[in-house]
Amino acid sequence: MSETTELRRIVRLLNTTLDGTKQVIVSLTNVKGINFVLAKIILNKAGINPNKLLGELSDEEFAKIEDVINNSDKYGIPWWTMNRQKDPKTNDSKILIGDDISWAMTQDINLMKKIKNWKGIRHDLGLKVRGQRTKTTSRVGRIAGYQRKK
């Protein structure tokens, strides 16, 4: 049963174009929302060797990776590795990838603006949100400093 599978140079996985000549664990980190630790856990749960090249994987293995990401609670992935912990609406932890992360962040910021909490007001005014200094930084459009008389 020696199958000769041809190496695919470009692979489409999770709505992302990936390089098939790299290792699976390295290629998965190029998907927005998946870091190295999460990629290692996903491949462990899917039963795929992380050092294998991405282009050598079969279609069943690609389907298994997508299934592990979409059904992370079924495979017992720890909540602290997920990038969406305790969703405000459902209180579930899940893995968001690609454009879903940007959409969720936009929705969270719009909710903060709507309920007018401190972070929402700062976002609305275009100021720093996380407690950074504003006295000397983020002076867009204004001239700051001292000019000597001539």
C-alpha positions as CSV (number, residue, x, y, z in Angstrom):
1,M,0.0,0.0,0.0
2,S,2.6,2.6,-1.0
3,E,0.8,5.6,-2.3
4,T,2.8,8.2,-4.1
5,T,1.1,11.5,-3.2
6,E,2.2,14.5,-5.1
7,L,3.3,17.5,-3.0
8,R,0.9,20.4,-3.4
9,R,2.7,23.7,-3.3
10,I,-0.3,25.8,-2.5
11,V,-3.0,24.6,-0.2
12,R,-6.3,26.2,0.6
13,L,-7.3,25.5,4.2
14,L,-9.7,27.4,6.5
15,N,-10.3,30.1,3.9
16,T,-6.6,30.9,3.8
17,T,-4.0,30.2,1.1
18,L,-1.0,28.4,2.7
19,D,2.4,27.3,1.6
20,G,2.4,23.5,1.1
21,T,6.2,23.2,1.3
22,K,6.3,24.1,5.0
23,Q,5.6,21.9,8.0
24,V,2.0,21.6,9.1
25,I,2.5,23.3,12.4
26,V,4.3,26.3,10.9
27,S,1.7,26.6,8.1
28,L,-1.2,26.6,10.6
29,T,0.3,29.6,12.4
30,N,-0.2,31.6,9.2
31,V,-4.0,31.3,9.6
32,K,-5.3,34.4,11.5
33,G,-6.3,33.3,15.0
34,I,-4.1,30.3,15.4
35,N,-0.9,30.5,17.3
36,F,1.9,27.9,17.8
37,V,0.5,26.4,21.0
38,L,-3.0,26.1,19.5
39,A,-1.7,24.6,16.3
40,K,0.2,22.0,18.3
41,I,-2.9,21.1,20.3
42,I,-5.1,20.9,17.1
43,L,-2.6,18.6,15.4
44,N,-2.4,16.4,18.5
45,K,-6.1,16.1,18.7
46,A,-6.4,15.4,15.0
47,G,-3.6,12.7,15.2
48,I,-1.4,14.4,12.6
49,N,2.4,14.5,12.7
50,P,3.3,18.2,13.1
51,N,6.6,17.8,11.2
52,K,4.9,16.5,8.1
53,L,4.7,18.9,5.1
54,L,1.3,20.5,4.6
55,G,1.3,19.6,0.9
56,E,1.6,15.9,1.8
57,L,-1.6,15.8,3.8
58,S,-4.7,13.9,2.4
59,D,-8.1,15.4,2.0
60,E,-9.3,13.4,5.1
61,E,-6.6,15.0,7.2
62,F,-7.6,18.4,6.1
63,A,-11.2,17.6,7.0
64,K,-10.1,16.4,10.4
65,I,-8.2,19.6,11.1
66,E,-11.2,21.7,10.1
67,D,-13.5,19.5,12.3
68,V,-11.2,19.9,15.3
69,I,-11.2,23.7,14.9
70,N,-15.0,24.0,14.4
71,N,-15.9,21.5,17.1
72,S,-13.3,22.3,19.7
73,D,-15.5,21.5,22.7
74,K,-16.0,17.9,21.4
75,Y,-12.3,17.3,21.2
76,G,-11.5,18.7,24.7
77,I,-9.3,21.6,23.7
78,P,-8.6,23.7,26.9
79,W,-10.5,26.9,27.2
80,W,-7.4,29.0,27.9
81,T,-5.9,28.3,24.4
82,M,-9.0,29.6,22.6
83,N,-9.0,33.2,21.3
84,R,-12.6,33.9,22.1
85,Q,-13.0,33.2,25.8
86,K,-16.4,33.6,27.5
87,D,-18.4,35.1,24.6
88,P,-20.7,37.8,26.1
89,K,-23.8,36.4,24.4
90,T,-23.3,32.7,24.8
91,N,-20.7,32.5,27.6
92,D,-18.9,29.8,25.5
93,S,-15.2,29.6,24.6
94,K,-14.4,29.0,21.0
95,I,-11.8,29.4,18.3
96,L,-12.4,32.1,15.8
97,I,-10.3,32.3,12.6
98,G,-9.9,34.7,9.7
99,D,-12.5,37.4,9.3
100,D,-14.6,36.2,12.2
101,I,-12.0,37.7,14.6
102,S,-12.2,41.1,13.0
103,W,-16.0,41.0,12.9
104,A,-16.3,39.9,16.6
105,M,-13.9,42.7,17.7
106,T,-15.9,45.3,15.7
107,Q,-19.1,44.1,17.3
108,D,-17.5,44.3,20.8
109,I,-16.3,47.8,20.2
110,N,-19.7,48.9,18.9
111,L,-21.3,47.4,22.0
112,M,-19.0,49.3,24.2
113,K,-19.8,52.6,22.3
114,K,-23.5,51.9,22.6
115,I,-23.5,51.3,26.3
116,K,-21.1,54.2,26.8
117,N,-18.7,52.6,29.1
118,W,-15.2,54.1,29.6
119,K,-13.5,52.1,26.8
120,G,-16.4,52.8,24.4
121,I,-16.1,56.5,25.0
122,R,-12.3,56.4,24.5
123,H,-12.9,54.5,21.2
124,D,-15.5,57.0,20.1
125,L,-13.2,59.9,20.7
126,G,-10.2,58.2,19.0
127,L,-8.1,58.3,22.2
128,K,-5.9,55.7,23.7
129,V,-7.9,53.0,25.4
130,R,-5.6,50.9,27.6
131,G,-4.2,53.6,29.9
132,Q,-1.3,54.8,27.8
133,R,0.0,58.3,28.2
134,T,-1.5,61.0,26.0
135,K,0.5,64.0,27.1
136,T,3.4,63.5,24.7
137,T,2.2,60.8,22.3
138,S,-0.6,60.5,19.7
139,R,-0.5,64.1,18.7
140,V,-1.6,63.7,15.2
141,G,-2.0,67.0,13.3
142,R,-0.8,69.2,16.1
143,I,2.6,70.8,16.5
144,A,4.1,70.1,19.8
145,G,7.3,71.4,21.3
146,Y,9.2,74.5,21.9
147,Q,10.3,77.0,19.3
148,R,13.0,79.6,20.1
149,K,12.4,83.3,19.2
150,K,14.5,84.6,16.4
